[in-house]
Amino acid sequence: MATKNNDIKDNPGFALGPENYKLMAIGFGIIILGFILMIGGKSNDPNVFNPGIFSFRRITLAPLVLLAGFIFEIYAIMKKSR
């Protein structure tokens, strides 16, 4: 008689460990920070152009922070639990 692999039946908990979920929460915070950095730059008068929408923070920094957050999320999911 062959032995059954009961690892899945013995541990029916979450797919990832608690450390993974903590890292995913940190990554989610980084992504939210990236979106917050993009906020602003609107003009009160639609006939007046506001060059503030092309600031370094909105064009360069925020997308890099978002990219770092998404890469960190991939790392958090792929990290092996102990």
Secondary structure, DSSP 8 states (H G I E B T S, - for coil): ------HHHH--S-SS-HHHHHHHHHHHHHHHHHHHHH-----SSTTS--GGGG-HIIIIIHHHHHHHHHHHHHHHHHS---
